[in-house]
Amino acid sequence: MHEGHLNPEPLCLYTSFLRDQIMRNALYSLEARVSVKTGSFQQPTLCPLSQTVKHPLCVKHPPSVKYARCFLSELIRKHEAVHTEPLDELYEALAEVLMTTEPTQCHRSYLLPSGDSVTLSESTAIISHGTTGLVTWDAALYLAEWAMQNPAAFAHRTVLELGSGAGLTGLAICKTCHPSAYIFSDCHSCVLEQLRGNILLNGLSLEADVTDPARHPEHNTCNSESPRVTVAQLDWDVVTAPQLAAFQPDVVIAADVLYCPETVLSLVRVLQRLSACLKNQQAPDAYIAFTVRNPETCQLFTSELGEPWALGGAAISERPPGPHTGLR
């Protein structure tokens, strides 16, 4: 997160906390304000409690207990380093967290430039139920930020997201980019269950599965605040051309799905089937964001993709994990 995007200054602290991310930069910023601006830690500390652990969004949708404990412990350590008087509010907040049992689910909240927010229920484990799709990965943040900076790419269009996971990218697009329809998709039953819950948690309504033509009425939302939102169970290895044709996407997106050769080849086959079943139409625009973990895997994707996708607007983000800018 670049502090140049944040005003007032403490926003860096509480927006990072709400999304349950490592606080090194934010706490360093807080420590600098203590030593340079105030000479006293007491006043800056009172503000972060109300903007983090005691923030209304955090109280309603708490982050993981482990994270809150680490955050408060670090905050206390920094307080003790510059101030001799203990601050009861900090110790009381830590005691409350220490008495809390860690659930299997936690929340991450993201503040949008519009002032709205996206809150996600996620697994506290990176891998659970045999999948990594129950948590948010960096590429989803980057793709969401890019989408909010380029809303015209999605406005009044039908968007199909492949491998939606926890739903951050899609929810950000639905809330800020005004698509006419948005189709979340994934294959794992637990991911789909959590995804549906996150969509409802963020105030959007779900419609029937778009792959069922009999339950797919025409819907014009150009003048509507909310798009038509559906969730589809989509296994890339078995999905049929008629199922893909029913989506009728104008835009296809995916984030952090290129993590091994097998998934790369499956994704390419889906994109090729989409192109084939829409042969009388222009191929959809495709935006794929991924973290480069293995350059050979990335090269496999670009080499296997081929026409028409290679010249049809595929935007490949190869930025490594790092600070996030627009989504806070």
LINGI-V850969 format. One record per run of one state. SS is the DSSP state (hx for helix, st for strand, lp for the rest). FROM is the first residue (numbers start at 1). LEN is the number of residues. If there is no record, write none. Layout:
SS	FROM	LEN
SS	FROM	LEN
This chain:
lp	1	2
hx	3	3
lp	6	5
hx	11	8
lp	19	5
hx	24	15
lp	39	3
hx	42	10
lp	52	4
hx	56	5
lp	61	4
hx	65	18
lp	83	5
hx	88	11
lp	99	6
st	105	7
lp	112	5
st	117	7
lp	124	4
st	128	1
lp	129	2
st	131	1
lp	132	6
hx	138	12
lp	150	1
hx	151	3
lp	154	4
st	158	5
lp	163	5
hx	168	9
lp	177	4
st	181	6
lp	187	2
hx	189	13
lp	202	4
st	206	1
lp	207	6
hx	213	3
lp	216	12
st	228	6
lp	234	7
hx	241	7
lp	248	3
st	251	5
lp	256	5
hx	261	17
lp	278	7
st	285	5
lp	290	5
hx	295	11
lp	306	3
hx	309	3
lp	312	3
st	315	3
lp	318	11
